[in-house]
Amino acid sequence: MNSLGSGFSATADVPLYNSEADMPVMEISQEQLSEQNVFGFDNGDARGRPFKMLRTQIAKRVNDGNLKIVGITSAAPNVGKTFVSANLAASLSRIAGLHVCLVDLDLHRPALGPRFGIISGNAIHDYLSGEERDIRNIGRRVNDENIVVVPGFRRDVATGELLTSPRGDAFFGSLRALPPSTISIVDMPPIFADDDAVIIGHRIDGFLLVIEDGKTTRKQVQETIRMLEPTPLVGTVLNRYKQQLFNDEYGYGHSYGYGAYY
């Protein structure tokens, strides 16, 4: 059995890493994060309010032992799932005693890294292929927060084969073997992009579905849920909501909705 120090282990019971302290640190200011539309670390930023509401429900299920790996997907591209993934993960990491591993598995259109200032380098593709065997050469801890970001950068690879390989299976096992206080948030591809989302969906404990107001159809929602069965739908996030369901100073339309997309 290989340890973290000797690189990747092909056994599913070995954690991906032992703690955030194992990982190199990516230092990025709150101003830079805000420029990349990441507000979840800043408790004083009203734009992060919906994610605080959402994180409470997720954290409860983590504490109950019902969730270890949560995917975030959408029916179609460009509805804000990476925005939701980044901010939910950031917000979760501010809960005392909770740790987050945020992984970009939208392998054809990875976009998480730049949101946290990671713009180049090795990627999850290289790890899954075996070209990079040490997760410390890919993942980054963000500042001194309880979060590790594992980015992706575009590669010309057969993504479905990577995900279904023994190494891909072991990767999910390594996420599941992280300490009980750690939740993994996976930014998935859109469900209708290819079969990657379905492959990932069968390896996680539940998923959030991001819906764009006025764009995502009822049929798309129903088909997404059907295609990911039996993996449970944890909840939905209504993004770019154009109306207001209750009157408050922020103009948020729903506890899981976001009044404006940033």
C-alpha positions in Angstrom: 0.0 0.0 0.0 1.5 3.3 -1.0 1.5 6.3 1.3 0.9 9.9 0.2 4.6 10.5 0.3 5.3 7.8 -2.3 2.6 9.1 -4.6 -0.8 7.7 -5.7 -2.2 4.6 -4.1 -4.4 2.3 -6.2 -6.2 1.2 -3.1 -9.5 2.9 -2.5 -9.1 3.0 1.3 -6.2 5.4 1.2 -7.1 9.1 1.6 -6.3 11.4 -1.2 -4.4 13.5 1.3 -4.2 13.6 5.1 -5.0 17.2 5.7 -4.9 20.7 4.2 -1.4 21.0 5.7 -0.1 18.5 3.2 -0.9 20.8 0.3 0.9 23.8 -1.2 -0.9 27.1 -0.5 -2.4 29.3 -3.1 -2.5 32.8 -1.6 -5.2 35.0 -3.1 -6.8 38.2 -1.7 -10.5 38.6 -1.1 -10.5 41.3 -3.7 -9.1 38.9 -6.3 -11.6 36.2 -5.2 -14.4 38.8 -5.6 -13.2 39.6 -9.1 -13.6 35.9 -9.9 -17.1 35.9 -8.4 -16.2 33.9 -5.3 -17.9 35.4 -2.3 -18.4 32.4 0.0 -15.4 33.0 2.2 -16.5 36.5 3.1 -19.1 36.4 5.9 -19.8 40.1 5.4 -20.6 39.9 1.7 -24.3 39.9 1.1 -23.8 38.1 -2.2 -22.8 35.0 -0.3 -26.0 34.8 1.7 -27.8 32.2 -0.5 -24.8 29.9 -0.1 -24.9 30.2 3.7 -28.5 29.0 3.5 -27.6 26.1 1.2 -24.5 25.1 3.2 -26.6 24.6 6.3 -28.7 21.9 4.7 -25.6 20.2 3.2 -23.6 20.3 6.4 -26.5 18.7 8.3 -26.5 15.7 6.0 -22.7 15.5 6.2 -23.0 15.3 10.0 -25.7 12.7 9.7 -23.3 10.6 7.7 -25.5 10.7 4.6 -23.1 12.7 2.3 -19.4 12.3 1.6 -19.2 13.2 -2.1 -21.6 15.7 -3.6 -21.7 16.5 -7.4 -23.0 19.8 -8.9 -24.4 19.6 -12.4 -26.8 21.2 -14.8 -28.8 20.0 -17.8 -27.0 22.3 -20.2 -23.8 24.4 -20.1 -23.5 28.1 -19.1 -26.1 28.1 -16.4 -23.7 28.7 -13.5 -22.8 25.3 -12.0 -19.1 26.2 -11.5 -20.1 29.5 -9.9 -22.3 27.5 -7.5 -19.6 24.9 -6.9 -17.0 27.5 -6.0 -19.2 29.5 -3.7 -20.8 26.6 -1.9 -17.4 24.9 -1.3 -16.0 28.2 0.0 -19.0 28.8 2.3 -18.9 25.2 3.6 -15.2 25.6 4.5 -16.1 28.4 6.9 -18.1 26.0 9.1 -16.1 25.1 12.2 -14.8 21.6 12.0 -15.7 21.0 8.4 -13.2 20.6 5.6 -13.8 20.7 1.9 -12.1 19.1 -1.2 -13.3 20.8 -4.3 -12.6 18.9 -7.5 -13.0 20.0 -11.1 -14.3 17.0 -13.0 -15.8 18.9 -15.9 -13.0 17.5 -17.9 -13.9 19.0 -21.3 -14.5 22.5 -20.0 -12.7 22.8 -16.6 -13.1 26.3 -15.1 -12.6 26.1 -11.3 -8.9 26.7 -11.1 -8.9 30.3 -12.3 -11.6 31.2 -9.8 -9.1 30.6 -7.0 -6.1 32.0 -8.8 -4.8 28.7 -10.2 -4.3 29.4 -13.9 -1.8 26.8 -15.1 0.1 23.6 -14.0 -0.7 20.0 -13.6 -4.4 19.0 -13.5 -6.7 16.3 -12.4 -6.5 14.9 -16.0 -2.8 14.2 -15.4 -3.5 12.5 -12.1 -6.2 10.2 -13.5 -4.0 9.3 -16.4 -1.1 8.5 -14.1 1.3 11.1 -15.6 1.2 12.8 -12.3 1.2 10.5 -9.2 1.3 13.0 -6.4 -1.8 15.0 -5.6 0.4 17.7 -4.0 1.6 18.7 -7.4 -2.0 19.4 -8.5 -4.1 20.4 -5.5 -3.8 23.7 -3.6 -5.0 24.9 -0.3 -6.6 28.3 -0.5 -5.0 30.7 1.9 -5.4 29.3 5.4 -9.0 28.1 4.7 -10.1 24.5 5.3 -10.4 23.9 1.6 -8.3 22.1 -1.1 -9.0 22.9 -4.8 -8.0 20.2 -7.3 -8.2 22.0 -10.7 -8.5 20.8 -14.2 -7.0 22.3 -17.4 -7.9 21.2 -20.9 -6.2 18.1 -22.2 -6.9 16.1 -25.3 -7.8 12.9 -23.5 -10.6 10.3 -23.6 -12.3 11.4 -20.4 -14.8 8.6 -20.1 -12.0 6.1 -20.2 -10.1 8.0 -17.5 -13.1 8.1 -15.2 -13.9 4.4 -15.6 -10.3 3.1 -15.3 -9.1 1.4 -12.2 -7.3 4.6 -11.4 -10.5 6.6 -11.8 -12.3 4.2 -9.5 -9.5 4.4 -6.9 -9.7 8.2 -7.1 -13.3 8.2 -5.9 -12.4 5.7 -3.2 -9.6 8.0 -2.1 -12.1 10.9 -1.8 -14.4 8.7 0.2 -11.5 7.7 2.5 -10.8 11.3 3.5 -11.5 12.0 7.2 -15.2 12.1 8.2 -15.1 15.8 8.7 -14.2 16.3 5.0 -16.8 16.7 2.2 -15.9 16.5 -1.4 -17.7 18.9 -3.8 -17.4 17.8 -7.5 -18.0 20.2 -10.3 -19.5 17.8 -12.9 -20.1 18.3 -16.6 -23.6 19.2 -17.8 -25.7 16.0 -18.0 -26.3 16.2 -21.7 -22.7 17.0 -22.7 -21.6 13.4 -22.9 -21.6 10.4 -20.6 -19.0 11.8 -18.1 -21.7 13.2 -15.8 -23.5 9.8 -15.6 -20.2 8.0 -14.9 -19.5 10.5 -12.1 -23.1 10.4 -10.9 -22.8 6.7 -10.1 -19.8 7.3 -7.9 -21.1 10.0 -5.7 -23.6 10.2 -2.8 -25.9 12.9 -4.1 -26.1 15.8 -6.5 -27.3 19.4 -6.7 -28.9 20.5 -9.9 -28.4 24.1 -11.1 -31.4 25.4 -13.0 -31.4 28.7 -14.9 -34.6 30.7 -14.7 -36.3 30.9 -18.0 -33.9 28.5 -19.7 -33.9 25.1 -18.1 -37.0 23.2 -19.0 -39.1 20.8 -16.9 -38.3 18.0 -19.3 -34.5 18.6 -18.9 -34.9 18.5 -15.1 -36.9 15.2 -15.3 -34.4 13.6 -17.7 -31.4 14.7 -15.6 -32.9 13.1 -12.4 -33.8 10.0 -14.4 -30.3 9.6 -15.9 -28.6 9.9 -12.6 -30.8 7.5 -10.8 -30.4 5.9 -8.2 -28.1 8.7 -7.0 -30.4 11.0 -5.0 -31.1 14.6 -5.9 -30.0 16.6 -2.8 -31.6 19.9 -4.0 -31.9 22.4 -6.8 -30.4 25.8 -7.2 -32.4 28.4 -9.2 -29.8 30.7 -10.8 -30.3 34.1 -12.5 -33.8 34.4 -11.0 -35.5 37.4 -12.3 -38.3 37.9 -9.8 -38.6 38.2 -6.1 -40.6 35.8 -3.9 -40.2 37.7 -0.7 -39.4 41.3 0.1 -35.9 41.9 1.5 -33.2 44.4 0.9 -31.0 42.0 -1.1 -33.5 41.0 -3.7 -32.9 37.3 -3.4 -35.7 35.3 -4.9 -35.4 32.0 -3.0 -33.2 30.4 -0.4 -31.6 28.3 -3.1 -31.9 30.9 -5.8 -29.6 33.7 -6.7 -31.2 37.0 -7.8 -28.5 37.9 -10.3 -25.7 35.8 -11.8 -22.2 37.3 -11.2 
